[in-house]
Amino acid sequence: MDRTRTVAYGQAIKSLRDLQASKFTADQMDLFIDALDSYLFADTPEAIALADVVFANAAAELDDISAKGRLLVDTTERLKAEILAAKAQPALV
């Protein structure tokens, strides 16, 4: 992991925690943190592929929250981008 990804992880955690009390259940928050952790600690192409699956589930959950009107679409997209920013790029692995 590198500094850029670590900073991205911290920003995503802050954003999620800022919204947690009013927008997310504990299970949803766990899913989002699992996605972040999976990306931050993925150090092989295989691990990144598995993290992509966890992220897909988290992204779908965020989309569902947005579809129910509990989160703005712009906020949903920003959160997904912040989570993705913690992902290692294949060239770096």
C-alpha positions, 0 to 999 in steps of 0.5 A, a space after each residue: 500500500 502507498 501513501 496515496 491509497 492510505 490517504 484515500 482510505 482515510 477520506 472514505 472512512 471519514 465520509 462514510 462515518 459522517 453519514 453513518 448515523 443518519 444514512 447507514 445501518 451497522 451492516 451497511 457500514 460494515 460492508 462499506 468498510 469491508 470494501 475499503 479494507 479489501 482494496 487497501 490490503 489487496 497486494 496481488 491481482 487475485 486479491 484485487 479481483 476479490 476486492 472488486 467483488 466486495 466493492 460491487 456489493 458495496 456499490 450496489 448497496 449504495 445505489 439501493 440506498 440512493 434509489 430509496 431516496 436516503 442518499 443523493 445520487 451525487 453523494 453516492 457517486 462520490 462515496 463510490 469514487 472515494 472507495 475506489 481511490 483506495 484500490 491498487 492499480 494493476 501496474 503497481 501490484 
